[in-house]
Amino acid sequence: MTKIRITKEFGFECSHALKNYDGLCRNIHGHSYKLFVTVAGHVLNQENHPKDGMVMDFGDLKNIVFNEVIDKYDHTLVINNNISDEEKEHYKKSTERIIFTPYQPTCENMVIDFAGKIRERLPKHIELLSLTLYETPSSSAEWSAADNQ
């Protein structure tokens, strides 16, 4: 059987601030993120099956990524949890949508987090191969299963 890769693109708006960063990104700022999710599996070859000819239904992949990433991060402020309670309260007063992460919310750390969340939700016969998260049109971070075995 031949293994096939499929990729789906997603977009979301998100802001963050990088604690202790030595440049402008220490301030709250936003990005129009693009996320490319690539999975692999064998093409189903079952005549009259609703998923015949597919590795995975793109709609099913969309639902997983929306539930684990897009619905949570779109139009949300992401802040490192390693701040004082006073700072947390300040952020909570400034926005309704906020996520405190146990990591510095860089593009690199976010793509690692997303990979773990998506991987857990995929069907057993589908392998997560890679995620590429574009923070800007020319800057991205990529997580690859081959690099993380």
Backbone hydrogen bonds, N-H to C=O, Kabsch-Sander energy under -0.5 kcal/mol:
donor,donor_aa,acceptor,acceptor_aa,energy
4,I,41,G,-3.1
6,I,39,V,-2.6
8,K,37,V,-2.2
10,F,35,L,-2.5
12,F,33,Y,-1.8
14,C,31,H,-2.1
15,S,76,T,-2.5
16,H,29,H,-2.6
17,A,78,V,-1.0
18,L,25,C,-2.6
19,K,17,A,-0.8
21,Y,18,L,-1.9
26,R,23,G,-1.6
27,N,24,L,-2.1
29,H,16,H,-2.2
31,H,14,C,-2.7
33,Y,12,F,-2.1
33,Y,31,H,-0.9
34,K,134,Y,-1.8
35,L,10,F,-2.6
36,F,132,T,-2.8
37,V,8,K,-2.7
37,V,35,L,-0.5
38,T,36,F,-0.5
38,T,130,S,-2.9
39,V,6,I,-2.4
40,A,127,E,-2.3
41,G,4,I,-1.9
43,V,2,T,-0.7
44,L,54,M,-2.7
49,H,46,Q,-2.3
52,D,49,H,-1.9
53,G,44,L,-3.3
54,M,51,K,-2.0
60,D,57,D,-0.6
61,L,57,D,-2.0
62,K,58,F,-2.6
63,N,59,G,-2.2
64,I,60,D,-1.9
65,V,61,L,-2.5
66,F,62,K,-2.8
67,N,63,N,-2.5
68,E,64,I,-2.4
69,V,65,V,-2.4
70,I,65,V,-1.6
71,D,66,F,-2.6
72,K,69,V,-0.5
73,Y,69,V,-3.1
74,D,70,I,-2.5
75,H,13,E,-4.1
76,T,13,E,-0.6
76,T,73,Y,-1.5
77,L,97,R,-2.2
78,V,15,S,-2.5
79,I,77,L,-0.5
79,I,99,I,-2.7
81,N,101,T,-3.8
83,I,81,N,-2.4
88,K,84,S,-2.2
89,E,85,D,-2.3
90,H,86,E,-2.0
91,Y,87,E,-2.4
92,K,88,K,-2.6
93,K,89,E,-1.8
94,S,90,H,-1.0
94,S,91,Y,-0.7
95,T,91,Y,-1.0
98,I,96,E,-0.7
99,I,77,L,-2.7
101,T,79,I,-2.5
101,T,99,I,-0.6
106,T,104,Q,-2.7
110,M,106,T,-2.4
111,V,107,C,-2.1
112,I,108,E,-1.5
113,D,109,N,-2.2
114,F,110,M,-2.8
115,A,111,V,-2.1
116,G,112,I,-1.9
117,K,113,D,-2.0
118,I,114,F,-2.8
119,R,115,A,-2.6
120,E,116,G,-1.6
121,R,117,K,-0.7
121,R,118,I,-1.0
122,L,118,I,-1.0
122,L,119,R,-0.6
126,I,123,P,-2.0
127,E,40,A,-2.7
129,L,38,T,-2.4
129,L,127,E,-0.7
130,S,38,T,-1.8
131,L,143,W,-2.4
132,T,36,F,-2.1
133,L,141,A,-3.0
134,Y,34,K,-3.5
134,Y,132,T,-0.6
135,E,133,L,-0.6
135,E,139,S,-2.4
136,T,139,S,-1.5
139,S,136,T,-1.2
141,A,133,L,-2.0
143,W,131,L,-2.8
145,A,129,L,-3.1
147,D,144,S,-0.6
148,N,145,A,-1.4
149,Q,146,A,-0.5
